[in-house]
C-alpha cells in the first residue's frame, strides 16, 4: 500500500517512479514534513520491485532551495541529529539503492538540495537550473555529503573554491564539470527525464543494480579489488534468469523480457 504524503508526490509510469518534492511556494525548502515524507517515499519506491528507475525532482520553480530557514526549531533539537537521523538515511537510500536514481534539476538546487541532486546516480538539468553551495553565505559548512560528492567529481581544489565562493553552477558549466549528464530546455526537462528513465527501465534490472554496486565499490577501493568485485557480481549475473533471457532474445532477434533475477 502506498503511503500518504503532505510534502511529496509519488507517481508511477510502468517501471518508473517520479518522486517530487512538493512545497513549491517555499521552493521545496526542507521542513520537518518534507524531511519525513522524502525519506518515506525513497523507502517506498526502493522496496517496490516493479519500479526499476526513479526520478527525483521538485515542483514549481525550483528543485530544492535547501533547508527552510524560517522553520521553527523545537527546543532542545540539535542540527547534527537532524543531519544524521533525517537527511543521512534519505541520501543513503538513494546512493545505496539497488536501482538507479535520476535527478531532474529544475531551477535552484541549493544547500542540501544540491547534495540530493548530486547524490543521484544520473542527472539531467534545465538550461536555466543551477547548483549552489549556499552555506558560506550564511556562515555554515557544506553538509549532506556535499564535500564528498563535489570533491570526487571536480577535485578538491575546485570543490573548495565553488563552496567558499558560493558559485552558481549553471547547466552548461555543470555538464562541463561532469556534475550532470544532460542539459535540456527548461520546458522539456520533465519529459526528457521520463523518456530517459523509461529507456533505462528497459534494461536488465539486475545488470543496472550490479553495475551500480560495482561502480560504488570502485570509487573506494584499489584496482585489484575492483576487478574482484566485478568478478563476484559477474557470477551473479551469469547465473541469472536475465542473462539467459538476454542471450535467447539476442539469438531470436526480439526484445528481452526482464525479470530482475
C-alpha positions in Angstrom: 0.0 0.0 0.0 1.3 3.4 -0.9 2.0 5.9 1.9 0.2 9.2 2.1 2.3 12.4 1.9 1.8 16.1 2.5 5.1 17.4 1.1 5.9 14.8 -1.6 4.1 13.3 -4.5 4.9 9.8 -5.9 3.9 9.0 -9.5 4.3 5.7 -11.3 4.8 5.2 -15.1 5.0 1.4 -15.6 8.5 0.6 -14.3 9.5 4.2 -13.5 8.6 6.2 -10.4 8.9 10.0 -10.1 9.3 11.4 -6.6 8.6 15.1 -6.5 9.4 17.4 -3.5 6.1 19.4 -3.3 6.5 22.7 -1.4 6.5 24.9 -4.4 5.6 28.1 -2.6 8.7 27.6 -0.4 10.9 26.5 -3.4 10.8 23.0 -1.9 12.9 24.0 1.1 13.2 21.3 3.6 11.0 21.4 6.7 10.1 18.6 9.1 7.3 17.4 6.7 9.5 17.3 3.7 12.3 15.5 5.5 9.9 12.9 6.8 8.0 12.4 3.6 11.0 12.2 1.3 12.6 9.5 3.5 9.3 7.5 3.4 9.0 8.0 -0.4 12.5 6.9 -1.0 12.0 3.7 1.0 8.6 3.1 -0.7 10.0 3.1 -4.2 13.2 1.3 -3.3 11.2 -1.5 -1.8 8.8 -1.7 -4.8 10.3 -4.4 -7.1 8.1 -3.3 -10.0 10.0 0.0 -10.1 13.3 -0.1 -11.9 14.3 3.5 -12.2 13.4 6.5 -10.0 13.4 10.3 -10.9 13.8 12.9 -8.1 12.6 16.4 -8.9 10.9 19.4 -7.4 7.5 21.0 -8.0 7.3 24.5 -9.4 10.2 26.8 -10.0 12.9 25.0 -8.0 14.4 21.6 -7.4 15.1 22.4 -3.7 16.3 25.6 -2.0 17.9 23.8 0.8 16.8 23.9 4.5 13.8 26.1 5.3 15.5 28.8 7.5 12.1 30.1 8.6 11.1 26.7 10.3 10.6 26.9 14.0 13.1 24.6 15.6 11.9 22.7 18.6 13.6 23.4 21.9 16.5 21.1 22.5 16.8 19.9 19.0 20.3 19.5 17.5 21.3 20.1 13.9 23.7 17.1 14.0 20.8 14.8 15.0 18.8 16.2 12.1 21.6 15.6 9.6 22.4 12.2 10.9 19.0 10.8 11.5 16.8 12.5 8.9 18.9 13.7 5.9 21.5 10.9 6.0 19.1 7.9 5.8 17.4 9.6 2.8 20.7 10.3 1.0 22.0 6.8 1.6 18.6 5.5 0.5 19.5 7.0 -2.9 23.2 6.1 -3.1 22.8 2.6 -1.7 19.6 1.7 -3.6 19.8 -1.2 -6.0 18.1 0.8 -8.7 19.3 3.9 -10.5 18.1 7.4 -9.4 18.0 10.3 -11.8 17.8 13.9 -10.5 15.8 16.2 -12.8 17.0 19.6 -11.7 14.6 22.4 -12.3 15.7 25.9 -11.1 17.7 26.1 -7.9 19.3 23.1 -6.2 20.8 25.0 -3.3 22.4 24.0 0.0 21.5 20.4 1.0 19.2 20.4 -2.1 22.3 20.3 -4.2 23.5 17.3 -2.2 20.3 15.4 -3.2 20.8 16.4 -6.8 24.4 15.2 -6.8 23.7 12.0 -4.8 21.6 10.6 -7.6 23.3 8.2 -10.0 22.5 10.3 -13.1 21.4 13.9 -13.5 19.6 16.0 -16.1 19.2 19.8 -15.7 17.2 22.5 -17.3 19.3 25.1 -19.1 18.5 27.8 -16.5 18.8 25.5 -13.5 21.8 25.7 -11.2 23.6 24.0 -8.3 24.5 26.4 -5.5 26.6 25.7 -2.4 24.9 28.4 -0.3 26.5 27.5 3.1 29.3 30.1 3.5 26.9 32.9 2.6 25.1 32.3 5.9 28.2 31.2 7.9 27.7 27.4 7.7 29.7 24.4 6.5 28.5 22.4 3.5 26.6 19.3 4.6 24.5 16.4 3.4 27.7 14.9 2.0 28.3 17.8 -0.3 32.1 17.8 0.4 32.4 14.1 -0.6 30.1 14.4 -3.6 31.6 17.5 -5.1 35.3 16.8 -4.5 35.0 13.3 -6.0 33.6 14.8 -9.2 35.6 18.1 -9.7 38.6 17.6 -7.4 39.5 19.1 -4.1 40.7 22.5 -5.1 37.9 23.4 -7.4 35.3 21.9 -4.9 36.7 24.1 -2.2 36.6 27.2 -4.4 33.0 26.5 -5.5 31.9 26.1 -1.9 33.6 29.1 -0.3 32.9 31.5 -3.2 29.2 30.3 -3.4 29.4 30.0 -7.2 26.2 29.2 -9.0 26.9 26.2 -11.3 24.6 26.5 -14.3 23.6 23.6 -16.5 26.3 24.1 -19.2 29.1 24.5 -16.5 27.8 21.5 -14.6 27.9 19.5 -17.8 31.5 20.6 -18.4 32.5 19.6 -14.9 30.8 16.2 -15.0 28.2 17.1 -12.4 25.3 16.4 -14.8 24.8 14.1 -17.7 22.4 16.1 -19.9 21.1 19.7 -20.2 17.8 20.4 -21.9 15.4 23.3 -22.3 13.6 24.0 -19.1 10.2 23.3 -20.6 11.4 19.9 -21.8 13.0 18.8 -18.6 10.3 16.5 -17.1 9.5 14.8 -20.4 13.2 14.3 -21.2 13.8 12.8 -17.7 10.9 10.5 -18.0 11.9 9.3 -21.5 15.4 8.7 -20.3 14.1 6.8 -17.2 11.8 4.6 -19.4 14.7 3.8 -21.7 16.8 2.7 -18.7 13.9 0.7 -17.3 14.0 -1.4 -20.5 17.5 -2.6 -19.5 18.1 -5.7 -17.3 17.3 -4.6 -13.7 19.9 -7.0 -12.3 22.6 -5.5 -14.7 21.7 -2.0 -13.6 21.9 -3.0 -10.0 25.2 -4.9 -10.2 26.8 -2.2 -12.3 25.9 0.5 -9.7 27.2 -1.8 -6.9 30.5 -2.3 -8.8 30.9 1.3 -9.5 30.2 2.3 -5.9 32.9 -0.1 -4.8 35.4 1.1 -7.4 35.1 4.6 -6.0 36.5 3.4 -2.7 38.9 0.5 -3.5 42.1 -0.2 -5.3 42.2 -1.5 -8.9 42.8 -5.2 -8.0 39.9 -5.2 -5.6 37.7 -3.6 -8.2 38.4 -6.5 -10.6 37.5 -9.0 -7.9 34.2 -7.2 -7.0 33.3 -7.2 -10.7 34.1 -10.9 -10.9 31.8 -11.7 -8.0 29.0 -9.6 -9.4 29.5 -11.2 -12.9 29.0 -14.6 -11.3 25.6 -13.4 -10.0 24.6 -12.1 -13.4 25.8 -15.1 -15.4 23.8 -17.4 -13.2 20.6 -15.3 -13.5 17.4 -15.8 -15.5 18.0 -12.3 -17.0 21.3 -13.4 -18.6 19.7 -16.5 -20.1 16.8 -14.4 -21.4 19.2 -11.8 -22.8 21.0 -14.4 -24.8 17.8 -16.1 -26.1 16.4 -12.7 -27.1 19.6 -11.9 -29.0 19.5 -15.0 -31.0 15.8 -14.8 -31.5 16.1 -11.2 -32.6 13.4 -9.9 -30.2 13.2 -7.6 -27.2 14.1 -9.3 -23.9 11.6 -9.7 -21.1 13.5 -8.9 -17.9 12.6 -10.3 -14.5 15.4 -8.8 -12.4 16.7 -12.1 -11.2 
